[in-house]
Structure formats: C-alpha cells, structure tokens
Amino acid sequence: MNLLGNLIWLIFGGLAAAIGYVAGGMVLCVTIVGIPFGIQCFKLAILVLWPFGRQVESSSASGGCLSAVCNIIWIICGGWYTALMHLFFGLLLFVTVIGIPFARQHFKLLEISMMPFGKRIV
C-alpha cells in the first residue's frame, strides 16, 4: 500500500515539490552560513519524494539551543510559508475520502517543514 501511495504522490506533485526543495537546498549551500539550512532542505526533499511509510521523530541527541536558534531563523526566513502551504493542501485534500491519506502526509510534512532542526526521518 505504501508503494502505491508513494507512486500516486510522486506523479501528482511529489516530484515537483522534491525538485523545489533540492533547488532551494542547492541555493542555500552556496554560502557557508546556509549549508545547515540547505541540508535541512535536502532532508525535506527526501521525505517529500517518498512520504508513505516514513515517520518524523524528534531527535533527543541533536542540537539543543543551537537547534532552537536555527529553527527560529528557519521560521522567519520562509518556514512559515512552506508550513502554511502544507496546511492548505492538507485541508484541501481532507475534503474527499480518497484524499485523506495524502492529507495526512501533508500534515506530517507540515510538522517538519515548520521546524526541521532536531527532527529525523525514520
């Protein structure tokens, strides 16, 4: 079932979103300061590419207050916008019964796109 969901997701927007996250990550990795943020974009691209069957967990061993500071910078510089887009598409997909599994994936992406530092994909 995960394979079917991932293939449908990939065809109807997952590939385009993953390409967007990879492009953003490459732009951020141009500067030394942007490399940690670019790595988070690559992490999001991997999750956006194949979201079914994966979970987002808080990593207890990462970052601490540095993670919190980076998350605040992420939110100010566009994390709120990506999270808002995932919220919008999640609510839009919840309208139909067939869209509910895809809406759940958008809500999973909402969580990690708002504050990606200190989270890992399992």
N, C-alpha and C positions, 0 to 999 in steps of 0.2 A: 504494500500500500504506500509505503514511503517513496518507493521508486516512481510510482505513478504520480503521486502528488508533486514530487520534485520535477518530473518531466513537464507536467502541466504548468507548474510555477515558472520553469525556465522558459517555456515558449511564450507565456503571456506576461512577460515583463521582468522576470528574474535576471535574465541575461543582460538586458539593458541597464538595470539597476546595478548589477555587479560591475559592468563596464564603467559606469559612472563613479562608483566607489574606487575602482582601480585607478581611473584617471585622476580623481581627486587625491588619492594617495601618492601618485607619482608627482603631482604638482607640489604637494606638501613635503616630499622627500628631497626637493631641490635644495632646501636650506637645512642647515644643521639643527636649528631650533624646531623645524617642522617634522623631523624624522619620527619622533614618538607619535605624533598625530597621524602621519602617513601610515605607520604600522597599524594603527587602530582602523584606518580606512581599509587596509588590506584584510584585516580580521573581519570587518563587516562585509566585505565583498565575498569572502568565503562563505559566510553564513547566508548571505542573500542568494548566493548561487544554488545552494542545496539546504534549505531550512528544515525540511521534514526529517524527523529522526534525530535532531540535534537539540541540545538544551543549553541555556545560558546560566552559568553559575557565578556567584561572587567568589573570587579567589582571596582566601584569607592571608596568603603569604605575599601579596603584591602591594607595593607602593606606600600604603599608609597615607600620610598627609600629602605627599607628593602626588599621589593618585587623585586626591580630592582637589588639589590645586589645578591639575591638568583637566579634570572633569569640569571645573568651573570655566576654565579657558575654552574648552570644547563647547560648552553650552552657549557661551557668549558669542563665539565665532561661527555658529551655524548648527550646532547640535540640536537646538530647539526647533529649527526649521525641518531637519530630517525626521525628528521625532513627531512633529506635527503632521508631516506627510504620511508617515506610517499610521498614525492615529486616524487620519482622514480616510485612507484606503481601507483600514481595518473596519471602521464603522460602515463604510460603503459596502464592503463585502458581506457584512453581517446581515444585510437586508434579505439576501436569499439563503436558503438552506444549503445549497451547494457551495456557497462562498464561505461558510463558517470555518472550515479547516484552513482556508487561505487567510481569513481574517485573524485567526489565532496566530498564524505565522507573522503577520504584520505586527501584532501586539508583542510578540517575542522580539521582533526587530526594534520596536519602539523602546523597549527596555534597554537594549544595548546601544542603540543609536543616541539615546539621550546622555548616557554616562558610560562610555566604553572602557575607561581605565578601571582596572581592578576586577574585570569580568573575564571569564574564559568560556570557550565553547567546548562542550563535551559531546 
